[in-house]
């Protein structure tokens, strides 16, 4: 299993069959739980279940049995999970337990139209076994055929549970004292941000600005489904603003659109609940694919992977507050010996990396701008293919060009070049590039510009190149570090089993 062509070596992927959205992300008793949309009977989308994996370090994952299966109320669509510390539900006889809040999807027997309702399940044994609530569903609204993906959290300031839920082209916010009985609070989204597809998989959380707990803002994530007329496919936008427990107020003008990722393959991402305060991070993971081509990517027994887990933060810059992402520090434990270069001028036609061949690794580079119109790195190269990570001076953009990245013929919209604005700091640009067997994730600066893309190079395509066009660039530092696989040869994670 672990040696299959394109099998990720440091990203989470299902053992077999189809996976999409991450669900029910919750931390409890030293364990990170990752549930996910799963079709156990095929490698394309089908009747949805909740798959399950558990980790102590966000890197090595133990595959657990399927958690939730379709029932008389329908398929098990996306949702969230929380720790019910105060037993507000009464499910745990005064003790502490886990509660999952998810969407039941079926057909309305009266109209034969799609119907989506919110339901509960609970676990008293740290997520190993789950019982569906006998009173399901707990929230319905016949006005919305698209009424799904509940993200629930405890709002300390108002001492109640809050649910943010996708409702067509908006999100709706609800209140509850016990997770069973919900009242409508407000709606957000009409005329705000991008509306190029159905709104899905929302999240809402508070972050400190520049690490100062006295200055905070709320961040709302909203994923947007694939529409045939938009080549980008499914993407995720974010809003920064204020939330008083009832309503969210966007700081930006309504027409402003802020994309979480400049690539094509980071969708439906949400954050873990109940990360301990002493940790303090807001940790996010996304589905590393795109509905444009997700069902035809060239893998065989399995399909799809998750992005690397990322820590989200807010920083202030030029009178603006922006959202930044960084890979979680736990990934550094996979690093092996590092190849290093310092204080080097890169000239056209020169390749310092011609003797390196690596399948999965991380690059950490800092450049000082000189006369080059474009510069960057090429990974997973051969005489026939390459994936280019470049910086274009005139546009001040970083880009990933995967048009010659290996197998690209499986869908007309896969090949291409994806760019995002990345301003330099004092004439310097920092890049962090994580390359796995079938993906590339690029973080520029402090993580304010990010590109996540799938790639499907052949096994033999492992070359690297550093390049400059139409001038020179100064390489301040370059570290290239091979990574350990999270798998052993018998297909079992190296730890946490």
Secondary structure, 3 states (H helix, E strand, C coil): CCCCCCCCCCCCECCCEEEEEEEEEEEECCEEEEEEEEECCCCCCCCCEEEEEEECCCCCCEEEEEEECCECCEEEEEEEEEEECCCCCCCCCCCCEEEEEEEEEEECCCCCCEEEEEEEEEECCCCCCCEECCCCCCECCCCCCCEEEEEEEEECCCCEEEEEEEECCEEEEEEECCCCCCEEEEEECCCCCCCCCCEEEEEEEEEEECCEEEEEEEEEEEEECCCCCCCCCCEEEEEEEEECCCCEEECCCCCCCCECCCCCCCEEEEECECCCCCCCCEEEEEECCCCCCHHHCCCCCEECEECCCEEEEEEEECCEEEEEEEECHHHHHHEEEEEEEEEEEECCCCCCCCCCECCCEEEEEEEECCCCCEEEEEEEECCCCEEEEEEECCCCEEEEEEEECCCCCCCCCCCCEEEEECCCECCEEEEEEEEECCEEEEEECCCCEEEEEECCCCCCCCEEEEEEECCCEEEEEEEEEEECCCECCCCCECCCC
